[in-house]
Amino acid sequence: MKRTLLSSSAAFILLGSAASYAGGYTTPVVDPAPVAPIVLEQMPADWVGGYAGATLGYAFGGDDDVGLFDGTTNLGRIGKLEFDGANAGIRAGYLWQYSKWVFGPEIGYEAGNIHDSFGFDDGLGGGTFKGKAEDVIALRVKSGYAVSPETLIYGIAGIASGKFEYSAEGAGQSFKDDFRTTGYIVGFGAEQKLTDMMSITAEYEYANFGSESITLDDVQSTASPDYSNIKVGVNFRF
């Protein structure tokens, strides 16, 4: 009798267990794998910082028509000053960088032998008219694109203050007038790093200094100097 009861109990337990699985397959709970955070790649600020350097250039293509008048009568055009000549300068600036775009201010000083002259006939044996750029102080803004961490191309725009001397010689007399006038500079250039601290540049600029009235003894004229300038230079970063 006991053996029969035990057998019945075992069968009941087995039936109960089978019934518990009869409802179907239950999907096991699995913890999800961690998701890696998305990191936005940032361009290295290869061109950020201050710099100072020097340039050597050659100016050309000046075009200043010179006329004279005595205060009441226009004496007409007597010739043209085509400014050209070698020049040298120093500069300093600072650059910021956003992604691959680079921009910043630069101040520079240039001087050299940018000049021209021509002969004219004044009816008294002729003479010589001369013009010379003595120095230029410029504040430029450079804005460009970093083609690579080592190469930068950029545009140039700024204001410039130039000191000029105009003179006339003839009939045993000499007259001159010097003046400082403000104009603008536009251009473009490229910069190539040689090391982390040193780079070389090549630039083209056009400088226009507007018009300025000058007086040579008892006659007057209007000076309107301008010229192009091709420059090479070196910068040192700090």
C-alpha positions in Angstrom: 0.0 0.0 0.0 2.8 2.5 0.9 4.6 1.6 -2.4 1.5 2.4 -4.3 1.1 5.8 -2.6 4.7 6.8 -3.3 4.3 5.8 -6.9 1.2 7.9 -7.2 3.0 10.9 -5.6 5.9 10.6 -8.0 3.7 10.5 -11.0 1.8 13.6 -9.8 5.0 15.5 -9.4 6.2 14.5 -12.8 2.8 15.5 -14.4 3.0 18.8 -12.6 6.4 19.6 -13.9 5.4 18.6 -17.4 2.4 20.9 -17.1 4.6 23.8 -16.2 6.6 23.5 -19.5 3.5 22.9 -21.5 2.8 26.6 -21.8 5.6 27.1 -24.4 9.3 28.4 -24.7 10.2 31.4 -22.6 12.9 33.6 -24.1 15.8 34.0 -21.7 16.6 37.6 -20.5 20.0 38.8 -21.9 21.6 42.0 -20.8 22.2 44.3 -23.9 25.8 44.9 -24.9 27.1 48.4 -24.0 26.9 51.0 -26.9 30.1 52.8 -27.6 29.7 56.6 -27.4 29.9 58.6 -30.6 33.0 60.9 -30.6 33.1 63.8 -33.1 36.5 64.1 -34.6 38.1 67.5 -34.1 40.6 68.9 -36.5 43.9 69.7 -34.8 44.6 73.5 -34.4 47.8 73.4 -36.5 47.9 77.1 -37.3 46.8 78.7 -34.0 49.2 81.1 -32.4 51.4 84.1 -32.8 54.2 84.6 -35.3 56.8 87.1 -36.5 58.7 87.2 -39.7 60.4 89.1 -42.5 59.8 89.6 -46.2 61.6 90.5 -49.4 59.6 91.8 -52.3 59.6 93.5 -55.7 57.0 96.1 -56.6 55.9 96.7 -60.2 53.0 98.0 -62.3 52.6 101.4 -60.8 50.4 103.8 -62.8 50.3 107.4 -61.7 49.5 110.0 -64.4 51.0 113.3 -63.5 49.5 116.7 -64.4 50.2 120.2 -63.3 48.1 123.3 -62.7 49.0 126.7 -61.4 45.9 127.2 -59.3 43.8 128.6 -62.1 44.9 126.9 -65.3 45.4 123.2 -66.0 48.8 122.9 -67.5 48.1 119.3 -68.7 49.6 115.9 -68.3 53.4 115.8 -68.3 54.1 112.1 -67.8 53.5 108.9 -65.8 55.2 107.4 -62.7 55.3 103.6 -63.0 56.5 102.7 -59.5 58.7 99.6 -59.2 61.7 98.4 -57.1 62.9 96.1 -54.4 61.6 96.3 -50.8 61.9 94.5 -47.5 59.7 94.3 -44.5 59.0 92.9 -41.0 55.6 91.6 -39.7 53.9 90.1 -36.8 50.4 88.5 -36.4 48.2 86.0 -34.7 46.0 83.2 -36.2 42.9 81.4 -35.0 41.6 78.2 -36.5 38.0 76.7 -36.8 38.1 73.3 -38.4 40.2 73.9 -41.5 39.5 77.7 -41.7 42.2 80.0 -40.5 42.0 83.8 -39.9 43.7 86.6 -38.0 45.3 90.1 -38.1 48.8 91.0 -39.2 50.7 94.3 -38.9 53.7 95.0 -41.1 56.3 97.6 -42.0 58.0 97.8 -45.5 60.6 100.1 -47.0 62.9 100.0 -50.0 63.6 101.5 -53.3 60.1 101.7 -54.9 60.3 104.7 -57.3 60.2 106.1 -60.8 61.0 109.2 -62.8 60.5 110.8 -66.2 61.7 113.7 -68.1 59.4 116.5 -69.2 59.5 119.7 -71.3 58.6 122.9 -69.4 59.5 125.2 -72.1 62.6 126.3 -70.2 65.0 123.6 -71.0 63.1 120.6 -69.6 63.2 118.9 -66.3 62.8 115.6 -64.4 59.8 114.6 -62.3 60.4 111.9 -59.6 58.3 109.9 -57.2 59.3 107.5 -54.4 57.6 105.4 -51.8 59.6 105.8 -48.6 57.7 103.4 -46.3 54.4 101.6 -45.8 52.7 100.6 -42.6 49.9 98.1 -43.1 47.3 96.3 -41.0 46.1 93.3 -42.8 43.5 90.5 -42.2 44.4 87.1 -43.5 41.7 84.5 -44.0 42.4 81.1 -45.5 42.0 77.3 -45.7 44.4 74.7 -44.3 44.9 72.3 -47.3 46.9 70.1 -44.9 48.5 70.5 -41.5 51.5 71.9 -43.3 50.0 74.0 -46.1 47.8 77.1 -45.8 46.3 79.2 -48.7 44.7 82.6 -47.8 43.4 85.9 -49.0 44.6 89.3 -47.8 42.7 92.6 -47.2 43.7 95.6 -45.2 44.5 99.3 -44.8 47.9 100.9 -45.4 49.6 104.2 -44.6 52.3 105.1 -47.1 54.8 107.9 -47.0 55.8 109.3 -50.4 58.1 112.0 -51.9 57.4 113.7 -55.2 59.8 116.2 -56.7 60.6 118.2 -59.8 63.9 119.5 -61.1 64.5 121.9 -64.0 65.9 125.3 -65.0 68.4 125.1 -62.2 65.7 124.7 -59.5 64.4 121.8 -57.4 61.1 121.4 -55.6 59.7 118.6 -53.6 56.7 117.7 -51.4 56.4 114.7 -49.2 53.2 113.4 -47.6 51.6 110.4 -45.9 48.3 109.0 -47.2 46.1 106.1 -46.4 44.9 103.5 -48.9 44.0 99.8 -49.1 45.8 96.5 -49.8 44.3 93.3 -51.3 46.0 90.1 -52.3 46.5 86.3 -51.8 49.2 84.0 -50.6 50.3 80.6 -49.5 52.3 79.4 -46.5 54.3 76.1 -46.1 55.6 74.8 -42.8 59.2 73.6 -42.7 59.1 72.7 -39.0 56.6 73.3 -36.2 58.2 76.6 -35.6 59.2 77.9 -39.0 57.4 78.4 -42.3 57.9 80.2 -45.7 55.4 82.3 -47.6 54.8 83.6 -51.1 52.3 86.5 -51.6 50.9 88.8 -54.2 49.5 92.2 -53.1 48.0 95.3 -54.8 48.3 98.6 -52.9 46.4 101.7 -53.8 46.9 104.9 -51.9 44.1 107.1 -53.4 44.7 110.7 -54.4 46.6 113.5 -52.6 47.2 117.1 -53.6 50.8 118.2 -53.6 52.5 121.6 -54.2 55.8 122.1 -56.1 56.7 125.8 -55.8 54.0 127.7 -57.6 52.3 124.7 -59.3 50.2 121.9 -58.0 49.6 118.3 -58.9 47.6 115.3 -57.7 49.6 112.2 -56.6 47.8 108.9 -56.9 50.4 106.2 -56.2 49.7 102.5 -56.6 51.6 99.3 -57.4 51.6 95.5 -57.2 54.1 93.7 -55.0 55.3 90.1 -55.1 56.9 88.9 -51.8 58.5 85.9 -50.3 59.0 85.6 -46.6 59.7 83.5 -43.5 57.7 83.3 -40.3 58.7 82.0 -36.8 55.9 80.8 -34.5 55.8 81.3 -30.8 
